[in-house]
């Protein structure tokens, strides 16, 4: 089922066509790292960075001696097709990388 708005079905010849906007195709993901990301919940990160077109933040974890540890890197989903080069965490610019 499509994520974005859908439009009423249309018939072309005898074939029914349904169009919708695909959210995953109209967004992009990149990684940014900052020590403050370790102590902040993902939903709070998204709330604070919504003005920078962030719609999702997934924290990256690693296994150390059988324990899952949070690292300072986060996978960001942006609601724009063109990526920003930097995110602003407080007053600090943080580079965004693939």
ChimeraX attribute file (.defattr): number of C-alpha atoms within 10 A of each C-alpha:
attribute: neighborCount
match mode: 1-to-1
recipient: residues
	/A:1	6
	/A:2	11
	/A:3	10
	/A:4	12
	/A:5	10
	/A:6	13
	/A:7	11
	/A:8	8
	/A:9	12
	/A:10	12
	/A:11	9
	/A:12	8
	/A:13	6
	/A:14	7
	/A:15	9
	/A:16	9
	/A:17	11
	/A:18	11
	/A:19	12
	/A:20	14
	/A:21	13
	/A:22	14
	/A:23	14
	/A:24	14
	/A:25	10
	/A:26	13
	/A:27	17
	/A:28	17
	/A:29	20
	/A:30	16
	/A:31	17
	/A:32	17
	/A:33	18
	/A:34	15
	/A:35	10
	/A:36	12
	/A:37	20
	/A:38	17
	/A:39	10
	/A:40	11
	/A:41	12
	/A:42	17
	/A:43	13
	/A:44	12
	/A:45	20
	/A:46	19
	/A:47	13
	/A:48	13
	/A:49	18
	/A:50	14
	/A:51	9
	/A:52	15
	/A:53	17
	/A:54	21
	/A:55	19
	/A:56	20
	/A:57	24
	/A:58	16
	/A:59	18
	/A:60	16
	/A:61	14
	/A:62	11
	/A:63	9
	/A:64	8
	/A:65	7
	/A:66	7
	/A:67	9
	/A:68	11
	/A:69	12
	/A:70	15
	/A:71	16
	/A:72	15
	/A:73	19
	/A:74	22
	/A:75	18
	/A:76	22
	/A:77	20
	/A:78	22
	/A:79	20
	/A:80	17
	/A:81	11
	/A:82	10
	/A:83	17
	/A:84	14
	/A:85	11
	/A:86	14
	/A:87	18
	/A:88	11
	/A:89	14
	/A:90	10
	/A:91	7
	/A:92	10
	/A:93	12
	/A:94	15
	/A:95	14
	/A:96	17
	/A:97	14
	/A:98	9
